[in-house]
Structures are given as C-alpha cells and as structure tokens.
Amino acid sequence: MNRIAIKVRTSLASKVIVSTVLLSLGVVWLTGSALYSQLSDGVKQVNLETSLAEARSSFFNAQYQFLLINGAQTSIISKAVQDVIIASTAVSLNQDRKSIFVSRFGIPAKSIGKTPSPDYSTATDGLDVSSFPTELRKRVRSSDLVEYQYAKVRYQNRADANVLIAGRRIAIPDSGNYEMYLVYSLNNQSKTLSLIQSSLLITGLALLFLIGLITWLVVRQVVRPVREAARIAQQFTQGDFSQRMKVESTDEIATLGNAFNDMALSLESQISRLENLSRVQQRFVSDVSHELRTPLTTLRMASEVIYSHRESFDPTISRSSELLVAQLDRFERLLEDLLEVSRFDAEVAVLEPVDFDLVNLIERCIQDVRANSHDHVISINIDHETEHVMIKADIRRVERIMRNLLSNALDHAEDKPVNVTIVSTESEVAIGVRDYGTGIEATALSRVFDRFWRADPSRARVRGGTGLGLSIALEDARLHNGELDAWGLPGEGAHFVLTLPKIAGEQIAGRPIRPQPFDYPQNV
Amino acid sequence: MTLVMVVDDDQDLAEMLGIVLTGAGIDVDLVSRGDEVLEVFRNNPPDLVLLDVMLPGLDGIEVCKLIRAESMVPIVMLSAKGDTHDVVRGLEAGADDYMVKPFRHPSELIARIRTRLRRTNADVSGLLTIGDLSIDVTAHEISRGAKKIALTRLEFDLLVALAKEPGRVFTRDALLGEVWGYRHSTDTRLVNVHVQRLRSKVEHDPERPEIVMTVRGVGYKAGVLGGS
C-alpha cells in the first residue's frame, strides 16, 4: 500500500491515471445511478399499470358473475365463487405468480330458512392474512374503487415477499360484502431490476478500466519523452554531453525535444569553449614560463660573472652589479610565485605527499632563513613537545609555507624575537609562528592572505617579498586539507598558525594551537 | 682537460654556459640541435652531457635515451619546467641529475658537474658485497656470480654508498648529499626515481627488492644476503 502511494507520488503517469480513474468513477457513478433510477421507475410504473388493469378486469368479471347469479341457489353461488377465484389466480406463461384473498366483512346477509348464509372467505397460496396492511383494508372497505398498496407479506409455506396488493369491495349474493384482494408477486420485477443494476455495474467497471487504459496510453506518449529528457539530463550531470533526445514528430513534445537538444548543443559548445580557454591559458602560462626562464638563466649567469669581478670595477658599476643580482633574484622569485598562483587558479596544483619529520624540516627552514637575513640577526626560538613529528605531506609545499611564514615574521618583527611552537595531536599537527613586531590592524586581518596586499604600502620592503607569499601559503595549506589562520593587533605583533592533518588529505578535527596567542590577555 | 657537451638551442644561453664552464677550466662542445647530438657524441665522446629538454630536431628526452643506449656517460638535464612530471620523465629516460632553469648560481651548476665527474667513493676500494652481488669498486664492475651487470656511474655510486655501510639506514636527504653532492635539498624525487631504475637492473624482482631495501618513512638500506 505504502509502495503504491510512493509510486503515485513519484510517477507522473501513475498520478494522472489514478486521478483520471477516480474522477471517472464519480462521473460513472452519478450517470449510472441516474440511469438506474429512471429505468427502475419505468419498470415499476409499467408493472403497476399492467397489474392494476388486470385487477380491475378481474374485479369487474367477479362483480358481473355475481350479478348474473343473483337469487340463484347456494350451490350455484358457491360454484361461481370457486370459478371467480380460479379465474383470478390463473397466470399466463410469462406472468408472475398471483394469490387471492377474500374476506367477508360487515353484517352477513339474512339467512334463508334454517341454514346460515355461507361465508366464502378464503386465502390461496398459504397467505398469512394477518400480515396485510390494515390501512389498505380500511380503505377498501370504505371505497368503491380499486385500492392498491406495495407491502411485504408473510406466507405460511415460503419466504416473505414484496408484493403489490390490489383490493376492491365486492358483494356476493346471499352472503354479504367482501374485500377481495389480488396479491401480485414482484419477483419478476426485482429480477429485472437487479439485472439492470448488474449490467450497469459491469458497464461502469468496464468503462473505468477502458478509461484507465486509454489514459495510460496517452500519458505514456507524453511521459516517455519527459523520462528520456530526465535520463539525458542525468547523463549531462555525469559529464556526458553527447546524448540527444529523439525527435520523431512536430508536436509540443517535439518542441520540447528540439529545445532540449538545442540547450545540450549550446551547453556542450560553451563547456568545450571554456575547456579550450582554460587549456589555452594553461598552455600560455607554461610557454611564458619556458620562454622567460631561458633568458633569465642567461641573465643570471651573466650578472653573476659581472658580480664576481666587482672588485675590479669603479664603485658605481660595482654597486650596479649588486643591484642587478638582487633584482634578478627578486624577479625570479616573482616569476616562480606567479607561476604557482596560476597553477592554483588552473586547479592543476598536485599534492605529492611523502613521510618526513616536520621538526627536522622546520629547524632547517629556520637555519636557512636565519642565514639569509644578512643585515640583522633575530633570534628564533623553537618550542616543541616531542623530538620528532612524522607526517605525510608534500614536503616542498610545507617547506614553502614555513619559509613564507618565517620570512614574513622576520619582516615585521622589528628586531624582537620570533617564537615557533609545534603542537602535535593524534590526527593533526599545528605550527604557530609568533612575532612581537608591528602587528596587524583588525580590519587588515581578513586581507593578509590577499594577493599583492601590503599592510602598509609606504613601508620599506626589507626582504623584498613578492606579495604572494602568504596567499600561496594559504593555498598550499588548503591543498593538504589544512588551514592557515592569522591573528594580530597593532603594536602587539602577529600570530600565524598552520594546522595540517598528519596524513595529507584527511580532515582536521580542530585547532591544537589557537590563533589568539596564550601570552596575550584573552579578554581583550 | 674535462670535456662537457652542452646541448641547448638558445644560442645566448649556450654561449653563456660556455663562458662559465671555460672559466672553471672545463672544455665545452656546443650543439644546438637534438638530431645532431649523436654524431658529435660519437666523434668526440665527452665526459658529461648537459642536455636541454626542449630541442629542435629531436626532443631532449629522446636524445637522452639514445645516448644512454650506447654510453654510461653522466647526463645532467636542463629543464625550464620544474613540474614533477617533467622531472621524472627526464630521470626515467636515463638522466643522472637535472637542473631547473634558472639556476640559483652558476657555481651551483659547476658544483653539480664536478660532483658527477668526481669519483664519489674515492675513499673506498677493493671488493664489496650487497645481497648476492659483488662490487669491484676499483675495476668499477658489478657482478652476480659470473654475470656482469652494467650500471651508470651514478647508479654504481648509489649502490656503493649503500654497500659500504651495510647496517646504516640512509635517509633520502643523506643519499642526496652523499651521491649527488646536494647540501640542502628536499627533492626526494631524484632518489626515488634512481632507486627504481637501479632496482630494475639489479633486483631479481623489482617489486620485492632484496638488494636496495626500503625502510618505510625513513629511507633505504643495503639488503643482507639471505635475510630480508
């Protein structure tokens, strides 16, 4: 039952068929019952008229007979009464059975001689006269006309039956006044009516079935293309754009099919155009990289050769060679960062996870960054609970994140120390890089990971960062399914926290290190 | 004098490489087309080949395969692309080392070339064994029983590095320092590809190595005869 309900709710065809059949049921029911009531009224009317006509003729015949034998001998009268009873109850072949009931009422006729006047009261067919409606008998006694009534009467030897009773007052000579009733069985009539009823029922049911069938056929014609469209749309979702709807006619369904196919064609061409664009873009970036790198290599080598001989030049040329080397360094870093950003944008950045010791890597990064900070030496403290933290991640990317965070911290540390904290849990590892330098404005906090964004444009670029470092670091972290958070307050320094899953690609459950540092009042 | 063949289609870069290498006391043979390499190589065999990947005539990868088919000479690939895919393709074609343009310093290039030309295991001599292989370091020969196995110099050096300290587990970084002469590098692709190439030559079943064993999460060590 439940399954049917679901089917009806989810299938358009079932829905239409069920509602059509239900509505048709109502219509068929109404017309059927109207037809039945008209037919049955007609049948009853005809039956009544026939029966009453026959009853009148029977009564007339009886009256006529009795009139003829007025004053005759008792035996003749008795014989005449018998004849009348036989004649009245005689039935033709296709007629229903008939019974008769004769009953004397009122004052009997004066007796002649010694014998009392004979009573011809009788009932045929085992009629139980007590079941006769008294109201009808009252009317018959007081009326000169034929009276009739439908009633249910009892029989002594068979079941109760619905009958039509027609009665009239009749006088029998030398005996008195009688009520004479003809009882017509309605058996045939009810048979006819039930026949009509059942044929109407069967016709109705057949009609309903046919309506259902026709609806199904019609609906199928409409629904099949819709189902087809749905199937093809699903294939589209799965990336197969080659499917098309079959269009075999020129009706609305064909219009749907054509519109659908047009849409598919347009989608397909749009997507292939975009794919093509993205391919061209990637290709372009790759070509640019190649085309730029070769001259850059020559440039770098040439500048190094000049730089290595700077002692023999006069001071301006010597300084120029230094600047040349430094700017080429910067140019190269910028090129690398731009290429990396374009790889992220094209979604072709690939994670290459290996097992390695994170603590070891970070210590090496700190050494390198320290070695590169020529002009000022800032202390970097590392604080970790365990000696080794083994993780599975893309070592080049993690190294790049750490270098970016460390050089960013040194850039803004204002000669104050930088603290690095490592906290490892069951499923993730967190690295906090805390400086106590210029800090970050609250409004700027959301923008620190934006490309080429600088906290203070007028500030000197001490280390010549590319402006892409933090943005790339964030992308690198997210590629691992990790996260990079920033905290900062003006004058209070900044805190960058990298959280990585211990196995790259798995989810991180929480933040082992909160971005808001512990050394800063929590309620401010 | 050491002779290095520089194969690059960029005339200026080739000239610059020539200046730098000559300045370091290395003779240079310049070739600008991929399909000319083999002829020059046969006429005047160099001690090392510096090979660009993108070349007219014949692709650098193909050139690398052709040279490898007839010589064990050290090959250093120069590539403008640093993607793993490109690097691995070059190494699998038989390159010993690769450098992504632009190099940080010309000195870095020279250091790499010197490392490839030097006998890295000069301190070792005589016979070593690793698994069921015997290594004649002096004669530069590897054999399993009577059968000799041909290895490139780099593969030989890698195997000797492992064999001379049988109990030690080498991290990939340590191997990079020992065999390639890198100081600070996390480029483990180099080690992985070469270990695979070495295994395909010396192992009975490269899928289940017995000579160059993997120590999960750490690195590699030499296999012990009969043990696993």
HADDOCK unambig.tbl for C-alpha pairs under 7 A between the chains (distance, minus, plus):
assign (segid A and resid 290 and name CA) (segid B and resid 80 and name CA) 5.15 0.50 0.50
assign (segid A and resid 290 and name CA) (segid B and resid 81 and name CA) 6.75 0.50 0.50
assign (segid A and resid 293 and name CA) (segid B and resid 80 and name CA) 6.03 0.50 0.50
assign (segid A and resid 293 and name CA) (segid B and resid 101 and name CA) 5.81 0.50 0.50
assign (segid A and resid 293 and name CA) (segid B and resid 102 and name CA) 5.70 0.50 0.50
assign (segid A and resid 294 and name CA) (segid B and resid 80 and name CA) 6.86 0.50 0.50
assign (segid A and resid 294 and name CA) (segid B and resid 101 and name CA) 6.57 0.50 0.50
assign (segid A and resid 294 and name CA) (segid B and resid 102 and name CA) 6.84 0.50 0.50
assign (segid A and resid 296 and name CA) (segid B and resid 102 and name CA) 6.17 0.50 0.50
assign (segid A and resid 297 and name CA) (segid B and resid 101 and name CA) 6.01 0.50 0.50
assign (segid A and resid 297 and name CA) (segid B and resid 102 and name CA) 4.34 0.50 0.50
assign (segid A and resid 297 and name CA) (segid B and resid 103 and name CA) 6.41 0.50 0.50
assign (segid A and resid 298 and name CA) (segid B and resid 12 and name CA) 6.87 0.50 0.50
assign (segid A and resid 298 and name CA) (segid B and resid 13 and name CA) 4.94 0.50 0.50
assign (segid A and resid 298 and name CA) (segid B and resid 16 and name CA) 6.19 0.50 0.50
assign (segid A and resid 301 and name CA) (segid B and resid 16 and name CA) 6.96 0.50 0.50
assign (segid A and resid 301 and name CA) (segid B and resid 105 and name CA) 6.92 0.50 0.50
assign (segid A and resid 301 and name CA) (segid B and resid 106 and name CA) 5.66 0.50 0.50
assign (segid A and resid 302 and name CA) (segid B and resid 16 and name CA) 6.87 0.50 0.50
assign (segid A and resid 355 and name CA) (segid B and resid 217 and name CA) 5.07 0.50 0.50
assign (segid A and resid 356 and name CA) (segid B and resid 217 and name CA) 6.59 0.50 0.50
assign (segid A and resid 396 and name CA) (segid B and resid 186 and name CA) 6.87 0.50 0.50
